[in-house]
Amino acid sequence: MNTEYTSIQDLGAILTPTQLVKFVQKAVPDLKLRKSSLELALEKQQWQVAAEQAHSFKSSIGLLSCGNLTASLNLIEAGELGVIEPIEFRESVMIQCQQLIDDLEGYLSENQP
């Protein structure tokens, strides 16, 4: 496995290459949907909905190595308004989400049969 795909390195140690590709193929559409839902809740400043979406997103990435993103999602889930209200934080979270999705899509483009 290409070592630049840090989000799935740990999974690559326990899954076969075929299993890993199947996992990522199923994860990407789910993550895109969850990112969109989280982004909408944050844009509308619906903090309770955003907290629920952050929890859901965390559940989806639990097997991946995404420490910084998980920490940001924890703040949203906890309702830390002083931290999550500024647009800079919300944009940063969306960038982190997109980087994860891009990472997984890049892995797929290099590893699909």
N, C-alpha and C positions, 0 to 999 in steps of 0.2 A: 504494500500500500504506500502511496505517496505520502511522505511525512508532513506535507503542508496542510493536510486535512486534519488539523488538531482536534476538531470537535468529535471526530469518530475514531481517533487513534485507539482509545481504550476498547471500543467495541471490536475493532479489527483484531485485537488479541484474543477474543473469545468466540467470534463468529467466523465462519468460512467466508471467503470472498463473495461467493454466490449469496449467502445469507445476508451479508452486509449490504450488497446492492439491493436486494429485496427490501430490507429494512429502510434504507434511504429512499427508495422509490415510493414507499408508503408514507414515509415521514414528511417529505417535501410538500405535497398538497395540503396535508393537515396543518403544517406550520404556516403556510401561506394564509390559510383561512383564519387561523388563530391570530396571526399578526394583523390582519385586516380588522378583525373584531376588536383587538386591543387598541389599535390605532384610532378607530372610530370613537371608542369610549373615552380615550385620552383627549382627542380633539374636542369632544363635546363636554369635557370636564365632568363626566359621569363617573365619579370616583369609586362608588360601590361596584358598578358594572366593570370598571377597569380592574378593580381588585379581583373580581371573579375571573375575568379574562386572563389576568396575570397568573392566577393559580392554575388555570387550565393550560396555559402556555408552559408553565413550569412542569406540569405533569407530562407534557409531550416531549420535553427535552431532558427528562430525568436521566436517561441513559447516555446522554451526550456530555462532552466536556465543555461547558459554557459557564464558567465561574462568574465572570463579570455580568453576563446577561442574567443569570440566576439571581445575583445580588440586586440588580436593578428591579427585577420582577418581585423580589421579596419586599422592596420598599413600596412598590405600588400596592401589593397585596396587603401590606400593613397599614396603608392609608397615610403614609408620611407626607402630608400635604405640603409642608414647607420644602420638601425635597422634590416632590413630583409635579407640583404646579408649574414651575418655570418651563417655558417652551424648550429651553436648551436641554433639560433633562429628558423631556418627552422625545425630542428629536434624536437624542443620543440612544435611547432605548430602541427606537425604530431602526436606527442605523445598525445597532447590534443584532437585531432580529434579521435584518436583511443580509448582513454579513454571514450569519449562520446559514440562511437559505442559500446564498450564493456559494458558500463553501460546499454544501451538500450537493447542489446542482453541478458544481465543478467536478466533484468526485464522480457523480453519475456520468457526466459527459466523457470522462476518461476511462470508466470501468464498465460500461454496459456492453453486453455481447453484440 
